[in-house]
Amino acid sequence: ARAMPGKSGKDRYWCQMCRKQCKDLAAFEGHCRSKAHIEMMQKFAAAPGKYMRQFGAELQRDFLAVLAAKYAGKRVSASLVYSEYIREGGSVRVSGTSWETLGDFAQHLAAEQLCDVTAEEDNGKQVYYVLWKDPAAGEAQEKLEMARQRDERRKVTAEDVRQREYKRRYELLKQQEAEAEIEKLLAGAGDDAGAAAPPPALLDHDAGRERVVASLAAKKQPGGENVLLSAAAAPAGAPPVPARREDNKPLSALAKLRADNDAREARQAAKRRKIDPTPPPPPPQAPAPAEAAPWLAEQIVVKLVNKKIGGGKYYKAKGVVEKVIDDGYGAKVRLHDAGVLIAVDQNDLETVVPKVGGKVRVLAGAHAGRGGVVERILVDDFAAEVDVGGRLAKLKYEAFSKAA
């Protein structure tokens, strides 16, 4: 209980633990000596943090309820809303909470983004004005923003897929054009070889065996050199077959037969390609890459890696995930330095690796959702050894994050 000499009205001699208003200083001092007050103060001494949080939450809830019910859509002074709250029987005073002044309480509401707060100078005093901010509208706006960011991600991914598909089709078209040019050359070579067909082979009856008589003819090639052809062994219409090797030595009979067979197969394959009316099947469409699974969890420390958020002033800033939204793909993060609460997509965040001995929370794998302690950091492997329930597990950096 505190007597507030600088206050007037019901804030001046108010006992928060007993929720009692005293008439004057004498009455307030007498109340502080009473047995009931001493018992309440003993309870407060046993758990002061519990009661301070309770009073702060109750004041915030009832203050916002009055602001929404009577001043929705209006920009009014915070002191006016506070006076209305007291007239309606509010049992918590600012002097009984962790906030020293009503201005501190208004700044807290602004930091939590519970309402719009502006400060103005009036006769040398700081006056705070509040404007009700509908949470439902804020949630809807956040969902729209998250959906927009997700659409942007998918748009970029789809554009990459289309670019790869265009490149693949371009390469396929170039390959088809090259094959068409080869077919034309093969067809021209076959016509020339057919026009210069030699007489058939003769039999040497005196030797008692077949003797192949090669009719050699010089053919002008595109490169400008004369190449000797084995016209007797080559079938009509087949591409020319060299009768000598590169070192100007004659080919063996087996080598000639192999060369003739290869030329015949090439000519038949070229004809089949010309008369085949069935177009080649269309190439399969590349599947769109799957979106990464959600990994966010509450009460973990994360780092912002998007330079566009906050105009770049929050880049590399760390914060605590207070709430997971958007089906696990987004989160409300309270930044450490700025103290603001922002909604961020998981692609704009990365995990934070604490020092050896630091507590972490596992986000993926067989130990997901469990807590652990970092025992060793493996820099070269981008991983760490984490003690999870007495068992040592090697986890990648993205599979865990520092616990808040």
C-alpha positions, 0 to 999 in steps of 0.5 A: 500500500502506498500513499500518493500525496501528489495524487488527488481523488481516489488515487491518493489514499488507495490500498491496492491489496485490500482494494480499499479507499481511505478518506484521508492520511490518518485513515490510511495510516490506521488502515495500514496498522489493521490486522487484515491489511497486515495479513494481505501484505504478508501474502504480497511479500510471499509472491510480489511478482504474481500480484503485480502481474495480476493487477497490471493485467486487470487494469489493462483489460478493464481500461481497454474495455471502457475505451472500446465501449465508450470511445470506439473510433475517437481519439481521447485523452488517456486520463479521461478514459482512466477517470471513466474506468474508476467511476465504473468501479474499477478496482485497480489503480496505476499506483498499485501496478508496476507503472509509476504514472498513467503515461507509462501505462499508455506507453505500454499500450503503444508498445503492445500495439493494443491501441494507437497512442500519441503524446502532445505538449499542453502547457508544459505537460505531456498529455497522452491520447489513445485511439481504440484499435480493433484486435479483429481488424488487426488480426485480419490485416496481419492475415492479409499481409501474411497471405501477400508475402506467401503469394510473393514467395510462390510467384517467385518460385513459379517464375523460376520454374518457368524460366527453367522450362523455357531454357530446357525447351530452347535446348531441345529445339536446338538439338532438333534443328541439329538433327535435321541438318544431319539428316539432310547431309546423310540424305545428300550423301546417300544420293551421291553414293547411289549415282556412283554405284560401281559394277558388281564383284567378279569371281576368280574361278582359277583361284577357286574362291570369290575375289572382291574387285574394288572399284575406286572412285575419287569423290570431292568432299566439302573439305576439298580433299579427294577420298577413295570410296569402296563402291563395290562393298557399299550398297546403293544409296548408302553414305560413302565408306572410306577404303583406306585408313587415315594413315593411307593403308588399305582397310581389312576386309572385316573393317570394310564390312563393319563400315558398310554395315554402319552406313546401311543402318544410318541410312535406314534410321534416317529414312525412318525418321523422315516418314514417322508421322508421330510427333515426339511426346511433350516433355514432362512438366517440372513439378513446383517445389514444395513449400518448406514445413513450418518450424516455428514454436513459441518462446524461442529466440529468432533472428530477422534476416529480411532487410525490407522489414521496418525499412531495414532497421530490424535487420539482424535483430533478435526477438522472442516468438510470443505467438505462432500464427498463419498455421505455423508459417508465421509468428508474432515476435517481440524484438529485444532492443526495439521492444515492438511486437511484429508479425513475420513470416518464417522465411524472414527468420532464422534460428539462433544458436546459443553458446555451449551450455545454453538451453535450446528447443528442438524444432525438427526431427525425432526430438521435436518439441523437447528442450535440451542443452548445447554440449558442443558446437560443430562449426564445420558441420553447421551443427551442434551436439545437444543433450536431450533428456540425457541423450546426445543428439547431433542436430543441424543449426536449423533444427533447434533454436535458443530457448527464451 
